């Protein structure tokens, strides 16, 4: 946070802190094409974290050897336990009521997109970019950095995530309903004379849904960071007014920023959940039973029955196991 304070105090605009920071580009036909940016670095870092950390966490969550007795059902690592609880909530309380028997088929995708967005959101709360710019004044002057920032406040990144969801949603709908059923869904069972209007609305809605996913994540992550940047910049703006003004403004700004950081931590989890939840809703809408809001409610009671007495973690087995 101190790195953010120093670098932002020297900026002329809070937006300069949250926009894309290109690091390497090539000139093709008189146009500079970005090859590597700070957000690219964060996306690669997220990939590395997930490829290394999540297999390790899965081993910690997995059922142990029989020689361990009942303790083989207990997740003792605190981080693994938190990830397990989050996953079980996403599966049994969010996805299963909407997707029913298709839950296990879609959970790898839904869990991946949730944790990918979450890790990126959390990395954005670490002042990696500010520390790099503070350490390399030349890069700060050129607004260049190989790593840092919040990739999920980049509309190109959120757009790519939404495009992936768009493909999964519609391919799942075609597989579930068939071409004829999918086309029938566009008419909504209305009279023939209303079909042109309804088809136009449904087709527009098919594209509006992923656009809304992209814009919602982009806007929420950007707004919080601009607010933090503005609070920190007050310290630089008050410096010329003397210590009598600068000191109290700095204290108030830092205390307010700490409070906003806690709010941003909540928003990081919330926006990852909202993206995953709405994707689940859109998948469920393109199904034979989507309108019923069905789900195997009795599966909720069995989600934790993996261990004797229901005390284990039901992460590995389907609810009907």
Secondary structure as GFF3:
##gff-version 3
##sequence-region A 1 321
A	DSSP	alpha_helix	2	9	.	.	.	ID=ss1
A	DSSP	alpha_helix	15	18	.	.	.	ID=ss2
A	DSSP	beta_strand	22	28	.	.	.	ID=ss3
A	DSSP	beta_strand	31	37	.	.	.	ID=ss4
A	DSSP	alpha_helix	38	61	.	.	.	ID=ss5
A	DSSP	three_ten_helix	66	73	.	.	.	ID=ss6
A	DSSP	alpha_helix	78	88	.	.	.	ID=ss7
A	DSSP	pi_helix	89	95	.	.	.	ID=ss8
A	DSSP	alpha_helix	96	99	.	.	.	ID=ss9
A	DSSP	three_ten_helix	100	102	.	.	.	ID=ss10
A	DSSP	alpha_helix	103	123	.	.	.	ID=ss11
A	DSSP	alpha_helix	128	135	.	.	.	ID=ss12
A	DSSP	alpha_helix	137	142	.	.	.	ID=ss13
A	DSSP	three_ten_helix	151	153	.	.	.	ID=ss14
A	DSSP	alpha_helix	155	187	.	.	.	ID=ss15
A	DSSP	three_ten_helix	192	194	.	.	.	ID=ss16
A	DSSP	alpha_helix	195	239	.	.	.	ID=ss17
A	DSSP	alpha_helix	243	285	.	.	.	ID=ss18
A	DSSP	three_ten_helix	290	292	.	.	.	ID=ss19
A	DSSP	alpha_helix	298	302	.	.	.	ID=ss20
A	DSSP	three_ten_helix	308	310	.	.	.	ID=ss21
###
